[in-house]
Amino acid sequence: MHSRFNMNRPRHTIAVLFLGAIVVLLPQVRGEIHILGVTTSAGFQPGLPGPGSPATIFCTGLRLGPAGTVTEEGGALPPMLQGITVTFADSFHAPIYGAADLGSYQMVNFQMPWESHAAPITLSQDGESVQIPSDPARWGEFFTGADGFAAAMHAATFSPVTPQDPARPGEWIVLYGSNFGPVEGPPATGMPAPLDRAVMLDPGTPVPWNFAVFQTDGAAGDRALISNFIGLAPGLTGVYQVNVQMPDSIPAGGLKLYVQRSRLCGFFFVPGCGRGEMMDSSTTALVR
């Protein structure tokens, strides 16, 4: 099985999911920017994601025109939008996916750079600026729809997995996520992943990570599923793709799965790794 499937990616579907968060609505303020929260853009987990992944700022005080994405498919993300910048301490401007005025508050989606840049991070517009919190978010998450199910595609046809066309036992599906970590040969910050080569997760050194997909089934325990690719989704910017084969049976309420990374650093402390077993699990994806 090839590591990538059909290249006609659902770009607009993923972009729309960036706008699916719910936050507490506060009175609208103009002329002075106030931060309401900073989250990941896939699952809106608190904190900033890792390199290359999209992040979302919720705030008040920005002056914006119509909501929407800001680039054509395959284009580079701009470092400024309607006077808005997201700037690191070393003057690096993060690429911006888009910004929206949702009435009582605004949101700005930007990409964390693949390169390392110094904090603090500042949100600015027309001379007004404010620092944003930079606590790290949980590793690994999936894009989901308003119904709580994961954004998924049938690998054979690249049509969406829907209630009318659910995943079938034994078939391959494609899931989309964020914040799964470094990749081998990342694209330039602000640019989509290439179409002509697979960009896989980087296992790292000195002790490589092992990546696996698991099905979780309550009392029945967890069991490994077959996956042939975890890396960047070709043609998308900052979005990861997880290919997974469905098990022989799918529960009536949907299949719950997650990605796990683990490595055994050893009994003694290993520089760049740590000591003992290291393990992270992503958020759970629910597949109908």
Residue pairs with C-beta under 8 A, 6 or more apart in sequence:
1 172
1 228
1 243
2 228
3 198
3 200
3 228
3 229
3 231
3 243
4 198
4 229
4 234
4 241
4 243
5 155
5 156
5 158
5 172
5 174
5 243
6 155
6 157
6 158
7 195
7 234
7 235
8 158
9 233
9 234
9 235
9 236
10 151
10 153
10 160
11 73
11 235
11 236
12 69
13 151
13 160
14 143
14 151
14 176
14 236
14 239
15 69
15 97
15 98
17 41
17 42
17 143
17 144
17 145
17 151
18 41
18 54
18 56
18 97
18 98
18 109
19 67
19 100
19 107
20 44
20 145
20 146
21 39
21 44
21 56
21 58
21 107
23 36
23 37
23 58
23 105
24 36
25 103
25 104
25 105
26 34
26 36
26 60
26 104
26 105
27 60
27 104
28 60
28 103
28 104
28 105
29 60
29 61
30 61
30 63
31 61
31 128
32 61
32 128
33 59
33 60
33 61
33 62
33 123
33 124
33 125
33 128
33 129
33 130
34 59
34 60
34 61
34 130
35 57
35 58
35 59
35 123
35 130
35 132
35 133
36 58
36 59
36 60
36 105
37 46
37 57
37 58
38 46
38 47
38 48
38 55
38 56
38 57
38 58
38 132
38 133
38 134
39 45
39 46
39 47
39 55
39 56
39 58
39 137
40 47
40 48
40 49
40 53
40 54
40 55
40 56
40 137
40 141
40 178
40 179
41 49
41 53
41 54
41 55
41 56
41 97
41 109
41 178
42 53
42 54
42 141
42 142
42 143
42 144
42 176
42 177
42 178
42 179
43 141
43 142
43 143
43 144
43 178
43 283
44 56
45 137
45 138
45 141
45 283
46 135
46 137
47 133
47 135
47 136
47 137
47 138
48 55
48 112
48 121
48 133
48 134
48 135
48 136
48 137
49 55
49 112
49 137
49 178
49 179
50 112
50 136
50 137
50 139
50 179
50 181
50 182
51 112
51 113
51 114
51 115
51 116
51 182
51 186
52 111
52 112
52 113
52 114
52 182
52 183
52 186
52 189
52 232
52 238
53 111
53 112
53 178
53 179
53 238
53 240
54 97
54 109
54 110
54 111
54 112
54 178
54 237
54 238
54 239
55 109
55 110
55 111
55 112
56 107
56 108
56 109
57 86
57 107
57 108
57 109
57 110
57 123
57 132
58 105
58 106
58 107
59 105
59 106
59 107
59 108
59 123
59 130
60 104
60 105
60 106
61 106
61 128
62 84
62 99
62 101
62 106
62 108
62 125
63 82
63 83
63 125
63 126
64 82
64 99
64 100
64 101
64 106
65 82
65 101
67 98
67 99
67 100
67 101
67 102
68 98
68 100
69 97
69 98
70 77
70 78
70 81
70 96
70 97
70 98
70 99
71 77
71 78
71 97
73 235
74 192
74 235
76 95
76 188
76 190
76 191
77 95
77 96
77 97
77 111
77 190
77 191
77 237
78 95
78 96
78 190
79 85
79 93
79 94
79 95
79 96
79 190
80 93
80 96
81 96
81 98
81 99
81 108
82 99
82 125
83 125
83 126
84 96
84 99
84 108
84 123
84 124
84 125
85 93
85 96
85 122
85 123
85 124
85 125
86 93
86 94
86 96
86 108
86 110
86 121
86 122
86 123
86 124
86 132
87 93
87 94
87 121
87 122
87 124
88 94
88 113
88 117
88 118
88 119
88 120
88 121
88 122
89 117
89 118
89 119
89 120
89 121
90 117
90 118
92 113
92 115
92 117
94 110
94 111
94 112
94 113
94 121
94 189
95 110
95 111
95 113
95 189
95 190
95 237
96 108
96 109
96 110
96 111
97 109
97 110
97 111
97 237
98 108
98 109
99 106
99 107
99 108
99 109
100 106
100 107
108 123
111 189
111 190
111 237
111 238
112 238
113 189
114 186
114 187
114 188
114 189
115 189
119 134
120 131
120 132
120 134
121 131
121 132
121 134
122 129
122 130
122 131
122 132
123 129
123 130
123 131
123 132
124 130
137 179
138 179
138 283
139 179
139 180
139 181
139 261
139 280
139 282
140 177
140 179
140 180
140 181
140 258
140 259
140 261
140 280
140 281
140 282
140 283
141 177
141 178
141 179
141 282
141 283
142 150
142 151
142 175
142 176
142 177
142 178
142 242
142 282
142 283
142 284
142 285
143 150
143 151
143 176
143 177
143 178
143 239
144 150
144 151
144 285
144 286
145 151
148 286
149 161
149 254
149 286
149 287
149 288
150 175
150 176
150 285
150 286
150 287
151 160
151 175
151 176
152 160
152 161
152 167
152 173
152 174
152 175
152 176
152 285
152 287
153 159
153 160
153 161
153 173
153 174
154 160
154 161
154 165
154 167
154 171
154 173
154 174
155 171
155 172
155 173
155 174
155 243
156 171
156 172
158 174
159 165
161 167
161 173
161 287
161 288
162 288
163 288
166 250
166 288
167 173
167 246
167 250
167 255
167 287
167 288
168 246
168 250
169 246
169 247
169 248
169 249
169 250
170 245
170 246
170 247
170 248
171 245
171 246
172 243
172 244
172 245
172 246
173 243
173 244
173 246
173 287
174 241
174 242
174 243
175 241
175 242
175 243
175 244
175 285
175 287
176 233
176 236
176 239
176 240
176 241
176 242
177 239
177 240
177 241
177 242
177 259
177 282
177 285
178 238
178 239
178 240
179 240
180 201
180 230
180 240
180 259
180 282
181 201
181 202
181 209
181 261
182 201
182 202
182 204
183 199
183 200
183 201
183 202
183 231
183 232
184 199
184 200
184 201
184 202
184 231
185 197
185 199
186 199
186 232
187 193
187 194
187 199
187 232
187 237
190 237
191 237
192 234
192 235
192 236
192 237
193 199
193 232
193 233
193 234
193 235
193 236
193 237
193 239
194 234
195 234
195 235
198 229
198 231
198 234
199 231
199 232
199 234
200 229
200 230
200 231
201 209
201 211
201 230
201 231
203 209
203 210
203 211
205 272
206 270
206 271
206 272
206 273
207 263
207 264
207 265
207 266
207 270
207 273
208 263
209 261
209 262
209 263
210 261
210 262
210 263
211 227
211 230
211 259
211 260
211 261
212 224
212 227
212 259
212 260
212 262
213 224
213 225
213 226
213 227
213 230
213 242
213 244
213 257
213 258
213 259
213 260
214 222
214 223
214 224
214 225
214 257
214 258
214 259
214 260
215 222
215 223
215 224
215 225
215 247
215 255
215 256
215 257
216 222
216 256
216 257
216 258
216 284
217 223
217 251
217 256
223 247
225 244
225 245
225 246
225 247
225 257
226 244
226 245
227 242
227 243
227 244
227 245
228 243
229 241
229 242
229 243
230 240
230 241
230 242
230 243
230 259
231 240
231 241
232 239
232 240
232 241
233 239
233 240
233 241
234 241
242 259
244 257
246 255
246 287
247 255
250 287
254 286
254 287
254 288
255 286
255 287
256 284
256 285
256 286
256 287
257 284
257 285
257 287
258 281
258 282
258 283
258 284
258 285
259 281
259 282
260 279
260 280
260 281
260 282
261 279
261 280
262 277
262 278
262 279
262 280
263 273
263 277
263 278
264 276
264 277
264 278
265 273
265 274
265 275
265 276
265 277
265 278
266 273
266 275
266 276
267 275
267 276
268 275
269 275
